[in-house]
Amino acid sequence: MRVIAGRFRSRVLDAPVGRRTRPTSDRLRETLFNVLTPRMEGARFLDLYAGSGAVGLEALSRGAREAVMVERDEAALNVLRGNVAKLGLAAECRTHASGVAAWLKRGRTKAGEFDVVFLDPPYEAEDEYALALGLLGAAEGEHGGLLARDGVVVAEHRKKQELEVRYGRLRRTRVLKQGDAALSFYCVEAQTTGADKG
């Protein structure tokens, strides 16, 4: 695994041993950041189910000003922190040893804090998608409101798995498929109606 582009281009990253963590492939990361590039300069990036940290570190390499990474698996967290140290990014990166739902429910972030949120739960943990996206799409004043006004949420999932069109205030705007994986993009709608639920 390596950083694909930016100031740390071609730097090698460690990955957790075993099958409990599935790193986002270099090819899929490249596709993701081809779409996100216009948003990266100065962005605040939230990487949920961060694993090795490859996606959040790629964001920092490409100009994000801060990355917050949430991961509960101890082995993955150790690798993530090692990768952060290897690139000398401790000042720009915050890591949290926590489950995603618990972290989101604690509400320790400011409203509108993040420009981009990326989430990549284990594919077999399908309930995690609805849980995390539901919390991110909650009304402001509940657990929602994390996203900046023009922010975006991107979920990586199996190509055969269909995510909902809407999760609270989040509405899907795009799906990109590559190999066995897919990326679903969501943005916040100021007002939602009962129509067009997937």
LINLIN-V512091 format. One line per field, one symbol per residue. ss: DSSP state (h for helix, s for strand, l for the rest). phi: phi as a letter, one per 20 degrees, with the letter a starting at -180 (. if undefined). psi: psi as a letter, one per 40 degrees, with the letter a starting at -180 (. if undefined). A space follows every 10 residues. Layout:
# LINLIN-V512091
ss: ???
phi: ???
psi: ???
This chain:
# LINLIN-V512091
ss: lsllllllll lsllllllll lllllhhhhh hhhhhhhhhh lllsssssll lllhhhhhhh hllllsssss sllhhhhhhh hhhhhhllll llsssssllh hhhhhhllll lllssssssl lllllhhhhh hhhhhhllll llllllssss ssssssssll lllllsslls ssssssssll ssssssssll llllllll
phi: .bfebnfdgm fedecffndf ddfffgffff fgfffegfef fmfddddelf lfngffffff feofebcdcd bdfffffffg fffffgemdg fdcddceaff ffffffmede fmfdeccdcb fggfefffff ffffffeffg nedenfefgd fcdcdebfgf eeeffcclee cfdacddble dbcddcceef ccdfemee
psi: iihdiadfhe hhiiiiiaed hhihiddddd ddeddedeed heihhhhifd beeddddddd deeidihhhh hdhddddddd ddddddefed dehhihgiid ddddddfeii hfdhdhhhhg ihdegddddd ddddddeiii ebeaediidf iihhhhiide hhiidhgbeh hheihhhhbe iihhhiihhd iiieifh.
